[in-house]
Amino acid sequence: MVNRITRASFLAGAKAAVPIWIAFIPTSFAMGIAAKVHGLALGEIVLMSMLVYAGPAQFAALEPLATGRPVLQILATTFLINLRFLIMSAAIAPYFRGAKRVRLLFGSQFISASSFIIPFTHFQKQAAGSAAADVAENSGEHNLRYFLGVGLTSFVVWVTGSAVGYWAALGVPAGFDEALKFILPGYFACMLAVEIRERTAQWISAASFFAALLGMMLNPNWGWLVTALVIATAGWMAEKWIRRES
């Protein structure tokens, strides 16, 4: 009976993940093409997609890898980009109480922005509709299976899409390589256009951009990263001060 319920939870999560698959297919496809353009091998992009499993971090790492930037710089950049997973994991972890740690460790690889928001919203609605006394004893295990239905299937789509995109890039005619390199800035431009709506965030982004250019001219390896972090931190502190005053 318990196995049947957990299987149903996994299938329900997989069904809920269909919109993520639709979004992941073109993005992962572009990831594979961009990786080929930047000189990565097929095995390297597949391994990166499996171990990193984070579109923004993977896209951000391509140019530094292709140009031979210091490894520490690449690690620092991707680490800062992926810090958001720490907050997501802390937010969703209470819903997995009672689940086995081995399965939790396995499931931690499949956390992403997309695979977080759907299960988290589902668990919140589920908790709001049930009294504390009515929560099943194995709810943590059931919730984990639902999360795996979302995360694991989305993970497979992402890795497969990266490999297919790389394969498709092999047939790209000569001369299109330079055009394909705009996939990376276009990807981040779309993300910024969707996420940045407040005026304060817009000012922070503009200041970070120009400061990063100046910093890159002063120090090609670390200048852009240091100046962008300084501006972003100053903007965060300014926003907190403005909200406190208002």
C-alpha positions as CSV (number, residue, x, y, z in Angstrom):
1,M,0.0,0.0,0.0
2,V,2.8,2.4,1.0
3,N,4.8,1.6,-2.2
4,R,1.6,2.2,-4.3
5,I,1.2,5.7,-2.6
6,T,4.8,6.6,-3.1
7,R,4.7,5.5,-6.7
8,A,1.6,7.6,-7.2
9,S,3.4,10.6,-5.6
10,F,6.3,10.2,-8.1
11,L,4.0,10.0,-11.1
12,A,2.1,13.0,-9.8
13,G,5.4,14.9,-9.6
14,A,6.4,13.8,-13.1
15,K,3.0,15.0,-14.5
16,A,3.5,18.4,-12.8
17,A,6.9,18.7,-14.3
18,V,5.7,18.7,-17.9
19,P,5.9,22.6,-18.1
20,I,9.5,22.4,-16.9
21,W,10.3,19.9,-19.6
22,I,8.9,22.2,-22.2
23,A,11.1,25.1,-20.9
24,F,14.2,22.9,-20.5
25,I,14.1,21.5,-24.0
26,P,15.1,24.7,-25.9
27,T,17.3,26.0,-23.1
28,S,19.3,22.7,-22.8
29,F,19.5,22.5,-26.6
30,A,21.0,26.0,-26.7
31,M,23.4,24.9,-23.9
32,G,24.7,22.0,-26.0
33,I,25.1,24.3,-29.1
34,A,26.9,26.9,-27.0
35,A,29.2,24.3,-25.4
36,K,30.2,23.0,-28.9
37,V,30.9,26.6,-30.1
38,H,33.1,27.2,-27.1
39,G,35.2,24.1,-27.7
40,L,33.9,21.6,-25.1
41,A,33.7,17.9,-26.0
42,L,30.5,15.9,-25.9
43,G,31.5,14.1,-22.7
44,E,32.4,17.3,-21.0
45,I,29.1,19.0,-21.6
46,V,27.1,15.9,-20.6
47,L,29.2,15.6,-17.4
48,M,28.8,19.3,-16.7
49,S,25.0,19.1,-17.1
50,M,24.9,16.1,-14.8
51,L,27.1,17.5,-12.0
52,V,26.3,21.2,-12.2
53,Y,22.7,21.0,-13.4
54,A,22.2,24.8,-13.4
55,G,21.7,26.7,-16.7
56,P,22.9,30.1,-15.6
57,A,26.1,28.7,-13.9
58,Q,26.8,26.5,-17.0
59,F,26.3,29.3,-19.4
60,A,28.5,31.6,-17.3
61,A,31.3,29.0,-17.2
62,L,31.6,28.5,-20.9
63,E,33.4,31.7,-21.9
64,P,36.0,31.5,-19.0
65,L,36.6,27.8,-19.8
66,A,37.1,28.6,-23.5
67,T,39.5,31.4,-22.9
68,G,41.5,29.6,-20.2
69,R,40.6,31.8,-17.2
70,P,41.8,30.7,-13.8
71,V,39.9,27.8,-12.3
72,L,39.4,29.6,-9.0
73,Q,37.6,32.4,-10.9
74,I,35.3,30.0,-12.6
75,L,34.5,28.2,-9.3
76,A,33.8,31.5,-7.5
77,T,31.5,32.7,-10.2
78,T,29.4,29.5,-10.4
79,F,29.4,29.3,-6.6
80,L,27.9,32.7,-6.3
81,I,25.3,32.0,-9.0
82,N,24.3,28.8,-7.3
83,L,24.0,30.2,-3.8
84,R,20.3,30.5,-4.4
85,F,20.0,26.7,-4.0
86,L,21.0,27.0,-0.4
87,I,17.9,29.2,0.3
88,M,15.7,26.9,-1.7
89,S,16.9,23.8,0.0
90,A,16.4,25.3,3.5
91,A,12.8,26.3,2.5
92,I,11.8,23.0,1.2
93,A,13.6,20.7,3.7
94,P,10.9,20.8,6.4
95,Y,8.5,19.0,4.1
96,F,10.9,16.0,3.9
97,R,10.9,15.2,7.6
98,G,11.0,11.5,8.2
99,A,12.5,10.6,4.8
100,K,15.7,8.5,4.7
101,R,18.9,10.5,4.5
102,V,20.3,8.5,1.7
103,R,17.3,9.4,-0.5
104,L,17.6,13.0,0.6
105,L,21.2,13.1,-0.4
106,F,20.3,11.6,-3.8
107,G,17.5,14.1,-4.3
108,S,19.6,17.1,-3.4
109,Q,21.3,16.8,-6.8
110,F,18.0,17.6,-8.6
111,I,17.2,20.9,-6.9
112,S,16.8,23.8,-9.4
113,A,14.8,26.9,-9.6
114,S,12.1,25.1,-11.6
115,S,12.1,21.9,-9.6
116,F,11.9,23.9,-6.4
117,I,8.9,26.1,-7.0
118,I,6.4,23.5,-8.2
119,P,6.9,21.1,-5.3
120,F,7.2,23.9,-2.8
121,T,3.9,25.4,-3.9
122,H,2.3,22.0,-3.9
123,F,3.4,21.2,-0.4
124,Q,2.2,24.6,0.9
125,K,-1.3,24.0,-0.6
126,Q,-1.3,20.5,0.8
127,A,-0.3,21.7,4.3
128,A,-2.9,24.4,4.2
129,G,-5.7,22.0,3.3
130,S,-4.8,19.5,6.1
131,A,-4.8,19.9,9.8
132,A,-1.6,18.9,11.6
133,A,-3.2,15.9,13.1
134,D,-4.3,14.7,9.7
135,V,-0.9,14.7,8.1
136,A,0.2,11.2,7.2
137,E,3.0,9.6,9.1
138,N,5.0,9.0,6.0
139,S,4.3,12.4,4.4
140,G,8.0,13.3,4.3
141,E,8.7,10.2,2.2
142,H,5.7,10.9,-0.1
143,N,6.7,14.5,-0.5
144,L,10.2,13.4,-1.4
145,R,8.9,11.0,-4.1
146,Y,6.8,13.9,-5.5
147,F,9.9,16.1,-5.6
148,L,11.9,13.3,-7.3
149,G,9.1,13.0,-9.9
150,V,9.6,16.7,-10.7
151,G,13.4,16.9,-10.2
152,L,14.6,13.6,-11.6
153,T,12.6,13.7,-14.8
154,S,13.5,17.4,-15.4
155,F,17.2,16.4,-14.8
156,V,17.0,13.7,-17.5
157,V,15.4,16.2,-19.9
158,W,18.2,18.8,-19.3
159,V,21.1,16.3,-19.7
160,T,19.5,14.7,-22.8
161,G,18.8,18.2,-24.3
162,S,22.4,19.3,-23.8
163,A,23.7,16.2,-25.6
164,V,21.2,16.6,-28.5
165,G,22.1,20.3,-28.8
166,Y,25.8,19.4,-29.0
167,W,25.0,16.8,-31.7
168,A,22.9,19.3,-33.6
169,A,25.8,21.9,-33.5
170,L,28.0,19.5,-35.4
171,G,25.9,20.2,-38.5
172,V,26.0,24.0,-38.2
173,P,27.6,25.5,-41.3
174,A,30.9,27.2,-41.0
175,G,30.6,30.9,-40.4
176,F,27.7,30.6,-38.0
177,D,29.9,30.0,-35.0
178,E,30.2,33.7,-34.2
179,A,26.4,34.1,-34.3
180,L,25.9,31.2,-32.0
181,K,28.1,32.8,-29.4
182,F,25.3,35.3,-28.8
183,I,23.3,32.5,-27.2
184,L,25.0,33.3,-23.8
185,P,24.3,37.0,-23.6
186,G,20.8,36.5,-25.1
187,Y,20.0,34.0,-22.4
188,F,21.0,36.3,-19.6
189,A,19.3,39.3,-21.3
190,C,16.0,37.3,-21.3
191,M,16.5,36.4,-17.6
192,L,17.1,40.0,-16.7
193,A,14.1,41.2,-18.7
194,V,11.8,38.8,-16.8
195,E,13.2,39.2,-13.3
196,I,14.2,42.9,-13.0
197,R,11.1,45.1,-12.6
198,E,11.9,47.4,-9.7
199,R,13.7,50.6,-10.4
200,T,16.3,50.0,-7.7
201,A,17.2,46.6,-9.3
202,Q,17.5,48.3,-12.7
203,W,19.9,50.9,-11.3
204,I,21.9,48.2,-9.6
205,S,22.1,46.2,-12.8
206,A,23.2,49.2,-14.9
207,A,25.8,50.3,-12.3
208,S,27.2,46.7,-12.1
209,F,27.5,46.5,-15.8
210,F,29.5,49.6,-16.2
211,A,31.6,49.0,-13.1
212,A,32.3,45.4,-14.3
213,L,33.6,46.8,-17.6
214,L,35.9,49.2,-15.8
215,G,37.0,46.5,-13.5
216,M,37.7,44.1,-16.4
217,M,39.9,46.8,-18.0
218,L,41.9,47.1,-14.7
219,N,42.2,43.4,-14.1
220,P,40.9,41.0,-16.8
221,N,40.7,38.0,-14.5
222,W,39.1,39.3,-11.3
223,G,38.1,42.9,-11.9
224,W,34.7,42.4,-13.3
225,L,33.7,39.9,-10.6
226,V,34.9,42.0,-7.7
227,T,33.4,45.3,-8.9
228,A,30.0,43.6,-9.7
229,L,29.9,42.1,-6.2
230,V,30.8,45.5,-4.6
231,I,28.0,47.3,-6.6
232,A,25.5,44.5,-5.9
233,T,26.2,44.5,-2.2
234,A,26.0,48.3,-2.0
235,G,22.7,48.2,-3.9
236,W,21.3,45.6,-1.5
237,M,22.3,47.7,1.5
238,A,20.8,50.8,-0.1
239,E,17.5,49.0,-0.8
240,K,17.3,47.8,2.8
241,W,17.9,51.4,4.0
242,I,15.2,52.8,1.6
243,R,12.6,50.2,2.8
244,R,13.4,50.9,6.4
245,E,13.0,54.6,5.9
246,S,9.7,54.2,4.1
